[in-house]
Amino acid sequence: MRTAALTARLRGEALGALRESTQSGRELDVLVIGGGVTGAGIVLDAVTRGLSAAVVEAQDWSSGTSSRSSKLVHGGLRYLQMLDFHLVREALTERDLLMSRIAPHLVKPVSFLYPLENRVWERAYVGAGVALYDTLATVNGAKRAMPIHRHLTRKGMERLFPDLRHDAAIGAIQYWDAAVDDARLVSTLIRTAASYGAHAASRTELVSLQTTTGGAVTGAEVVDLETGEHIDVRARHVINATGVWTEQTEHLAGSEGGLRVLASKGIHIVVPRSRIAGTAGLILQTEKSVLFIIPWSRYWVIGTTDTPWEQELVHPVANASDIDYLIAHANTVLARPITRDDVIGTWAGLRPLLQPGTKAGTSSAKVSREHTVASPTPGLTVIAGGKLTTYRVMAKDAVDFAIGSRATTLPSITTRIALVGAEGLEAVQRQSRSIAKKYGWDQFRMDHLLHRYGSLLAELLDLVDADPDLANPLPHAPAYIGAEIVYAVSHEGALHLDDVMMHRTRLNYEQADKGVGALEEIADLIAPVLGWDAEQRAAEISAYRERAAAEHAATLETDDATAERVRLMAPDIVPLTPVGGLDDSAPPFTPGPGRKPGADDSPAAPGPAGT
């Protein structure tokens, strides 16, 4: 398998394949709508079965729920309280599979403390639950991927978390789960699928679903948001994996059937690692659910809330009440209480809550506590619900349902498919000391790069060898080196400055200024690759500045409706002027409707769309 780079040429070829599905009659086997973790998993599952497959996403990859999670890959201790043993076992199996085989560079173990308040019954009760949690992870005979839990005295607990208030617990149980950069997981899934021949186009929006007179779905009309071109796509199976947009997508088929999904908002706050003394995370019971204090790179991530969301589905924001709620609950156990001044970043995500039952006329073949796969009309498969950890199972269920009896002869093989960056990881890890010495990087930098890129680090080193200055940290965002910024647009499909700030790096919430101080230097690195002229560069910088200011202003409001009105002051993403950049082999580009002519209209096809 060759590792595909998400370049301008590759996105252009993907759009060409969509056109060809109608013009040449070579219809796709599977067209996936939605580029979150579920859609990315589905297109990888489909293409590795030998099916022709494509995925389109209206925004950047993972722009919705899949870049706004708690960053955890876990079984879910709370499901044990619900006695849902099957779901916990399934999630733990997937967790360990990701760590050991599928994405060991991206998914890393993290330990948590469960503080105990009662000396007798609580230790026995919680201890039994965590013991069962560990047991379910190995019930299929798999090799243990995590250390086994252990009981801690108060002194043992305080050694691991000195800032836990002395009177908050008499001891703790330490157990292990895993963490992941969710946006990187999605982009890596997309790159892996593209490497096996899938067609992937971000910033490509579904306009309508094409149907026969009898109502069967036979394809879709999409629009390339970078050029305004409308494309008709023919496909034997269309799979709707649009999360909180599920019902809106269903309605495009003209059917009354389908799944019911409600959006629930969860927010997280980011606090510098130095502000709270501790090496393990915390899991706390609240009156509503659970609260995590998670060690994540150079920060603590604290979340989450669970509140109904009735505003616009794109770019939800945290409000002041959400932030104060998390601070108050964290402070119930912290010896040194945190304040709003300690919060350097926030994010808000919408979880698609699957409602019981299906709409009239819908066939449903797979129902679990977390996700359902159904068909509101022939040719259209809908999947909703679920969690980040079980994306692979969801993808398998969706493709199995869509292709029906063919699944018997074309079974899923994704348990054996390593994501790009995983193959050869151990060898690169063993070479890390010599690599660090050659390029002048410390161990922290090497750990950071290996965690983000795995064995794909070799591609990053090629950029540095071509321009040694790219080995240096960014002056105003020193957690990242210049090569990472260039790589985001040359290999990882970022189309806009916003994509780099939000999803290829996490500067939007890793720095108190949302990365605004680094905009000029980042724009200088990516403008030549994306072919921006001075006007385009200035527009991209202005758009992100306004977005950052609007998001900050929204966090000062106390309710969702007001916060959303403030957030909407931010401009939409400015259209990209498509050029070839580093991809000199791309075919000539013909401007489509809606494209603003630039200084150089010649080079190439439009381009596609970190810890």
Beta strands, then each sheet from edge to edge (+ up, - down):
strand 1: 28-33
strand 2: 53-56
strand 3: 72-73
strand 4: 108-116
strand 5: 150-153
strand 6: 171-179
strand 7: 199-201
strand 8: 204-211
strand 9: 217-224
strand 10: 230-240
strand 11: 261-272
strand 12: 281-285
strand 13: 290-296
strand 14: 299-303
strand 15: 307-308
strand 16: 345-354
strand 17: 363-367
strand 18: 371-377
strand 19: 380-385
strand 20: 473-474
strand 21: 477-481
sheet 1: 7+ 2+ 1+ 10+ 9- 8+
sheet 2: 7+ 2+ 1+ 10+ 19+ 18- 17+
sheet 3: 3+ 6- 4+ 12+ 13- 14+ 11- 15+
sheet 4: 3+ 6- 5+
sheet 5: 3+ 6- 4+ 12+ 13- 14+ 11- 16+
sheet 6: 20+ 21-
end
